[in-house]
Amino acid sequence: MAKNLIKNPNGEEELEFWELTENGGSEWVVEDMPGDCGHDFSDTAVMKYFATSFELCLKRQVIDLLEEGFTCEQLDAQPVVSVKDWYCGRQDCGCTYQITACLLDENHVVLQEFRPEPVTLDPECDDCSWKEVSHTFSEYGAGLRFISFEHGGQDTKYWEGWFGVRVTGSSVTIQV
């Protein structure tokens, strides 16, 4: 099994290793599963998640693949890169979720990008339980050296506190 290149994917180390690119409202927080008005997670080993607030909250990791031990030759062979993330809403407040993952060259120029439309969850008409989003990159050309992974969101009712989207279980893997 390939190593997860995301450090602290579930918040066990609070916000360590994450760059807060947007930290609105009451800011990012780490909570224990399942949390207030929350949902159980399928993997009982995952004990925490990150929660967003009433203004946009985004956090990012940029992975240096050479520092992670990959060689230029391995990366130029265009190995398959898989990105996964888990998100959910609360049972009492709607939220939005977004993710952007980019394969970058040595100058941080985007080789390929995964940026689906933001998702809105409304507990009055949606199942707001944990959902997985995933994407596989391939045939992106030579030059891969970095991967940028950014995700987050906010609540839809502008309630003070942490009523926005919850995220956990993030992963980036490379099959060489």
Secondary structure, DSSP 8 states (H G I E B T S, - for coil): ------SSTTSTTTTTT-EEEEE-TT--EEEESS-TT----S-TT--EEEE--SS-EEEEEEEETTTTT--HHHHHT--EEEEEEEEE--SSS-EEEEEEEEEE-TT--EEEEE----EEE-TTTS--S-EEEEEEE----S---EEEEEEEEEESS--SSS-S-EEEEEEEEEE-
